[in-house]
Amino acid sequence: MSDKRDVNQETQSWQSLAFLWTGSMICVPSLLIGGTLVSGMPLWEAILVGLLGYGIIVVLMIFQGIQSSDVHKPTVSVASQVFGEQGSKKIISIILAIACLGWFGIQANVCGVAFSQFLSVYGINLPVPVSSLIWGIIMLVSAIYGIKILNILNYVAVPILLAVCIYAVTVSLMGDGMNQITTYVPAGSMSFLSGLSITIGSFALGAVIAGDYSQYAKKRGDVSKAALIGILPSGVLMITVGAILTLTAGTADITSVFTELGLPVLGIIALVLATWTTNAVNAFSGGIAIINVFNISKKKERMAVAIAGGVGTLLAVVGILDYFVPIMSVLSAMIPPVAGVMIASYWVIHKGDKTKWSSIEGVNTLGVISWLIGAAIAGIPVIFSFFPSLPQLPNQPLIGMVISFVFYLVARNMIIQKQVSINQ
């Protein structure tokens, strides 16, 4: 495969890629994670969990992103080496598509609810389904126009979001705020590993699909710098902000915080921008996955992104997301093992040599079985959580990835040894 990139193909600087990742991290779920962590552990421990958890995410993103940067292909296409072309298109792409569509719907619904509540402060009644529809359409339109529009959106949104978050923390620390933090004793108890699981699970999908955006990076170093600078500072900041707001204001919901401060406009601007930047990424990745599932031409990428965003918007409008969240939890267990198999093949077996990458026709049974075993084991705690009468097991999102990683390497080595033995 030629190393020369098509002159007409989009390229992206590490700074713009870092801004894209920062825009993905600065979102309401990140704030809520901070609130969740601090409810069961001291503030300093919640920050440490965030630092370690997002540090692991960065490492995974670098491994995944460089693969795509090397071969100039998105995640689902790169995965065709270990899962086969059909295995990647029909299995992995479907999982990634459903996950992206679901998260798009969740974010659009969150934005719709918050915007309707904001308008109600001024006596305007906008039904939540209508509000979700409006914002879902706005978000998917921006995603349709690809990476360049996402970059512009993030260059505008990220500074505003950072300023709003810093302002919220500054105001919340006034008066008795600092004393509330220094004297805080968690009412509940959360283990370090449980907190780490929550943090890693919150961006596991982003780590796996990092190649969708890193494929446009000019060199490997750009992928590493963008992941490190784009994820780690913003991720830890959002966890810290969410934790502090929870301790001082009683909630990590930034809209409610600013409503209490008498500044609901700032709150809704922050929330809309936070969900917007994240959802544009969800729609774009969902579109890429749809292209692979249905063998759609790359030239029709915008149509695929529109379909992804449209389906996600409909999910938000009809309220099916109330039942979709449990499914998303299962998918969160199923997605990291994809990276486990891909990393084992590209980085351990082929030593990161892009000249050894090649797509395999049909289905690569070993890759699919390796993923399936890891996903099944990682999914057991999630499935058990739906049935309180069953023993409750700790949910660790990295377990499935590690199992798939090890199984693929061991099984492949055994197959090679058996072939050598037969030939002798």
Disulfide bonds with the S-S distance in Angstrom:
none
